[in-house]
Amino acid sequence: MPVTVLILLVLLSGCTPGRPESGPEEGSGSARPDTGSRWRPETGLDWQWQLSGRLDPTVDVPVYDIDGFDHDAAAVAALHRRDRKVICYLSTGAWEDFRPDAGKFPAAVLGRGNGWEGERWFDIRAVDILEPLMEARIAMCAKKGFDAVEPDNMDGYRNRTGFPLTAADQLRYNRLIARIAHRHGLAVGLKNDLDQIPQLVGDFDFAVNEQCAQFGECGDLTPFIEAGKAVFHVEYELPVARFCPDSRRLGLSSLLKKYELGVWRKAC
């Protein structure tokens, strides 16, 4: 075979289109491949956070954060038809006795109450027990069509949990939750845990914070802003005049909400 023909055949073989990756079968709950195409919320996005009451899909914002258990795939799809990205709220650091999977968590991993009725801190060192249960929860969010996960109670090591948790334990667990979310093709937000932001900003796609203005901590969220990642921030007790100027200066996506996190909101 002439050398020129051989070279041409080699070049053509390298141009053969590959078979596209197939996603999970409908209803399988298996992880979507993390191809790097997941949503990456940018700074400055307005949002709505509603965890109680009948969902109001009419707020004119690009991002909604809603409870992952309380809303079905149809609710998520309805928000998508309005061009909203939808975040799935889950508690990954504390047990809630009102969730349908509450009975799957053994007593050995349940610690002190976290201040909310029916909730107790997890022993996040018990990853052999918690990982498959958290995987199932995050898979549920993916199956319903959510774009991202907001994992709550991610700073147990700074609280009286009933377990001798360390900062290293928290870093390990938080990174585990981020990896699970990414395996399922979902963005993931770091909830509070301000002290560990420098170590975790590379693992998370955005941040969710409560009351950083009230406690003079909003500057701690700067690494997310500098990385071009959204910070979704809420205050409950300060009037907007007290925190919105700083929020705008820092690049935070800030709201005033009531503690029950219903429909009412006031944005900066």
LINRAUR-V722363 format. One record per pair of residues at least 24 apart in sequence whose ideal C-beta (glycine too) atoms are under 6 Angstrom apart, sorted by sequence separation. I is the first residue (numbers start at 0). J is the second residue. If there is no record, write none. Layout:
I:J + I:J
This chain:
64:88 + 205:229 + 206:230 + 207:231 + 208:232 + 209:233 + 210:234 + 213:237 + 243:267 + 93:118 + 94:119 + 177:202 + 212:237 + 150:176 + 173:199 + 177:203 + 193:219 + 196:222 + 200:226 + 224:250 + 239:265 + 93:120 + 170:198 + 174:202 + 92:121 + 103:132 + 212:242 + 123:155 + 148:180 + 217:249 + 120:155 + 148:185 + 153:190 + 154:191 + 50:88 + 147:185 + 154:192 + 147:186 + 148:187 + 149:188 + 151:190 + 153:192 + 120:160 + 122:162 + 91:133 + 137:179 + 141:183 + 137:180 + 124:168 + 141:185 + 123:168 + 134:179 + 138:183 + 38:84 + 137:183 + 89:136 + 111:159 + 111:160 + 123:172 + 110:160 + 111:161 + 110:161 + 110:162 + 87:140 + 87:145 + 149:207 + 91:150 + 93:152 + 85:145 + 92:152 + 85:146 + 86:147 + 87:148 + 88:149 + 89:150 + 90:151 + 92:153 + 84:146 + 90:152 + 86:149 + 92:155 + 75:143 + 75:144 + 75:145 + 72:143 + 72:144 + 67:140 + 64:149 + 91:176 + 38:146 + 38:147 + 28:138 + 28:142 + 37:184 + 33:181 + 38:186 + 33:182 + 37:186 + 30:182 + 31:183 + 30:183 + 31:184 + 39:204 + 40:205 + 42:224 + 44:229 + 46:231 + 41:227 + 42:229 + 41:229 + 40:229 + 46:252 + 55:262 + 42:250 + 44:252 + 51:259 + 51:260 + 52:261 + 50:260 + 51:261 + 52:262 + 48:260 + 49:262 + 45:266
